[in-house]
Amino acid sequence: MKRVYLDHNATTPLDQRVFDAMQHYLVEHYGNPSSPHCYGRLAKEALEESREKIANAINARPEEIIFTSGGTEADNLALRGIALHRWGRKGHIITSSVEHHAVLRTCNALERDGYRITYLPVDNQGRVNPDDVKASIRKDTILISVMLANNETGVVEPVGEIGSIAREHDIPFHCDAVQAVGKRPIDVNSLCTDLLSISSHKLYGHKGIGALYVKEGILLTPLMTGGHHERALRAGTENVAGIVGFAHALEFSIDEMDIYSSRISSLRDRFETALLKRINFSTIHSAQAERLPHCSSVGFSSVEAESILLHLDLKGIAVSSGSACTTGEAEPSHVLTAMGVSPEIAQGTVRISFGKENTEEESNYTLDVLEHSIASLRNISSQWQASEKKAL
């Protein structure tokens, strides 16, 4: 059976070049980077070289990169780290209503602990208005957190403007850049970010490794205690092989960004144009906004996303009904709900995220299967039949 992977927002396949680089630190240079002997020194050298490469990629300094287990831990360290540092002076945090659950649920937990949270609205394209950020700032605001690009729709938020507002008011600004890193240039200075989360497995690296950029002078309380690893902010022996792979994956992604972004965005745009022509009552969410080049969020009336996913999966096509971290939840997407999308369309939305290995042939095959699947599902949909009768 033909197989087509179109769920790159969930994770990406490991680049063979990344795997090759990692192998040396799994079977040859396996020392603990904290050990003083030659095995440890080799591991430590690789660790610090990788830290420097990742820092250079986002225009940071090596000592400002803290390695974590991934984007979720990086988000938690940023939000909880700021909040815990101010324990006893519980303050106010501003975030958006369309953040990844790693941010939203952390804010929910902090809210239960007595912190005040403002969840900013978005427009019908999913964009935060910087003026709303400015209007929400209070004397006790301790952090602003807004993502760079949305994991469901691919919408790029105006984080440069938001970061400037935060800087003007001397408030730390955190940005979840997990989906954007490797797909668009990131400069922590031009974005005015004080904290920035990134992850390896979204850019053809290994799972289980990420990083938090922490601007010099920003004080955090660590989430875990133990050794003095990672500037005493993240206890535990570093995942050297994963970190080496992360650095290589990020380097490759940046070096090849222009080539692949152009090709993938063209592939995505042709796919969307053909889909709208071939499948009636379909919607491309956030089509009027700036988006990441590979991501398409498509809504269909009178069908359930889970049924679409099952039909596609039976034909070897992998897509998602939203964030992979919330698959299985009965509630419609909080992102689409915040954008004002109707529950019917939100429940019938799938996320298609292309990768550098996808081809025109795979895109056309997916369109064929999708067209047939939607038609089949609508034929047995009482909602669709009722709407057709009403039209008559």
Buried (B, 14 or more C-beta within 10 A) or exposed (E): EEEBBBBBBBBBBBBEBBBEBBBBBBEEBEBBBBBEEEBBBBBBEBBBBBBBBBBBBBBBBBEBBBBBBBBBBBBBBBBBBBBBBBEEEBBBBBBBBBBBBBBBBBBEBBEEEEBBBBBBEBBEBBBBBBEBBBEBBEEEBBBBBBBBBBBBBBBBBBBBBBBBBBBEBEBBBBBBBBBBBBBBBBEBEEBBBBBBBBBBBBBBBBBBBBBBBBBEEBEBBBBEEEEEBBEEBBBEEBBBBBBBBBBBBBBBBBEEBEEBBEBBBEBBBBBBEBBBEEBEBBBBBBBEBBBBBBBBBBBBBBBBBBBBBEBBEEBBBBBBBBBEBBEEEEEBBBBBBBBEBBEBBBBBBBBBBBBBEBEEEBBEBBBEBBBEBBEEBBEEBEBBEEBEEEEE
